[in-house]
Amino acid sequence: MAPPAPLVRTARAIWHWQWCQLMGGLGPADAAGNYQRPAGAFTSLPPLPSEAASADGHVLIVGRSCPWAHRAWLVWALRRLDASITLVVVDPDPAEGRWRFAEPFGGCANLIELYQRSGADSGQRATVPALYSRRQERILVSESARLIELLNRWPAPDGPDLEPGAQQEATLRWRELLQSDVNDGVYRCGFARTQAAYDRAEAALFGALAEADRVLQESPWLAGAELSLADVVLFPTLIRLELVYAPLFGCSRLPLWQLPALWEWRQRFFHLPGVAATCWPEAWRRDYFGALFPLHPSGIIPAGPPLATLVGSRPAPRGLQHDHD
Ligand SMILES: N[C@@H](CCC(=O)N[C@@H](CS)C(=O)NCC(=O)O)C(=O)O
């Protein structure tokens, strides 16, 4: 027998109140219910360190599921920086809600300790990605938008320049739009507290994706003929779309194949050398569905499409500079 209506109403009101409290733990919102990404630590761009080229001097710390870390990991992979920057992958510790090292790093068991040893305030979030200097024994930068610029200028004899001169203006324009409407946009959909906040974020997200699709009908990469940081920042969000953001954050207006140029772009990007090794769909689903309790209280990890159905086999190059193995 169904419970009496007043009981259902009361239970709903209590659950909604609890939900609002729990959502506050995921991140702040403004009075209209729009998610507001909190500021991070170590946000300014340090100069290129003099020991840049020496092996083992620097460490890039990433987590598999994090799209912000993924963009830094991609620049590291595409520019083949493994000779001068070591990659360390941290694992989530869902019980504690923080990142931990597989084995102690710089004398620390988890990332928050490393942040504090590096001089971060105790209230600051310890986020990935982070670039650490072994010589200075501290984190140099942990804001991904700045970090990808630094990694792009890092000495790399064989690596492509991802801010090609003729495309600088277009690259910057795309990066600004993608950062707000797509990269942060999917979180503003998922973490919206009201219908209106979700509607605004969702419209901006699919507006930006439609614009990207239009541009990619004319040009192989977002900012022009050459691969750039604009493509790099779009990929981590788009490759998680069907696996995480559509089912969990409600970014489900269109299946991506209905934006055919974007669908094809994603396949081409995935098959660039080094990119596949940065993609961990099982970890993405496990971390997002397992950790975001207010959005998915059961913690049950749904099946998703195999990555191969999204990225296919290696597509034929479209006369692209970097599309070779
Ligand atoms: N502003 C940062 C955001 C990075 C970020 O939010 N990373 C998340 C994972 S996706 C994180 O490490 N969160 C840990 C925490 O908030 O304690 C950037 O773009 O680098």
The ligand as an ORCA input file, in Angstrom:
! r2SCAN-3c Opt
* xyz 0 1
  N      40.924     25.022    -11.169
  C      41.373     23.703    -11.173
  C      40.240     22.727    -10.883
  C      40.727     21.323    -10.792
  C      39.732     20.438    -10.049
  O      38.637     20.882     -9.666
  N      40.125     19.170     -9.837
  C      39.295     18.274     -9.070
  C      39.128     16.925     -9.755
  S      38.217     17.043    -11.254
  C      39.952     17.964     -7.755
  O      41.125     17.622     -7.711
  N      39.195     18.078     -6.659
  C      39.657     17.725     -5.350
  C      39.037     18.597     -4.290
  O      38.262     19.505     -4.610
  O      39.322     18.352     -3.108
  C      42.015     23.449    -12.509
  O      41.416     23.711    -13.562
  O      43.138     23.001    -12.491
*
